[in-house]
Amino acid sequence: MKTQMFAVFAGLALLLAPSTSRADQSIEQVYEVYCVQCHGLQRNGTGVNVPALSVKPRDHTDAKSMGDTPDDELFKAIKEGGLAVNKSVLMPTWGHVLSEDQIKGLVKYLRQVCKCGK
């Protein structure tokens, strides 16, 4: 429980960091900061927040599932949250935190993770 709380607070601290430092982050670092708590270090939907979630986060290593999802839907899910693409309301909106270029970069990164590039 303490580890989970630490992860949540660490994520919040990074979320509130000055935007100039976020702009300098690599896309993998962006994923590590904003996505790994739910999607996991292995990118397979087994992050530290999973026990507290009613819906398991998407497995980004699943080539079939990820390959069936168009890039524009991934972009919209990241920018506007899960509800915008008829997925879980637990997927937060990141459009107010991440730039459009960072979100596009995350979509490309997810294609590398799933080995299902389009």
Stockholm file with secondary structure:
# STOCKHOLM 1.0

chainA/1-118         MKTQMFAVFAGLALLLAPSTSRADQSIEQVYEVYCVQCHGLQRNGTGVNVPALSVKPRDHTDAKSMGDTPDDELFKAIKEGGLAVNKSVLMPTWGHVLSEDQIKGLVKYLRQVCKCGK
#=GR chainA/1-118 SS CHHHHHHHHHHHHHHTSCHHHHHTSCHHHHHHHHTHHHHCTTSSSCCTTGGGCSSCCCCTTCHHHHHTSCHHHHHHHHHHCGGGGTSCTTSCCCTTTSCHHHHHHHHHHHHHHHTCCC
#=GC SS_cons         CHHHHHHHHHHHHHHTSCHHHHHTSCHHHHHHHHTHHHHCTTSSSCCTTGGGCSSCCCCTTCHHHHHTSCHHHHHHHHHHCGGGGTSCTTSCCCTTTSCHHHHHHHHHHHHHHHTCCC
//
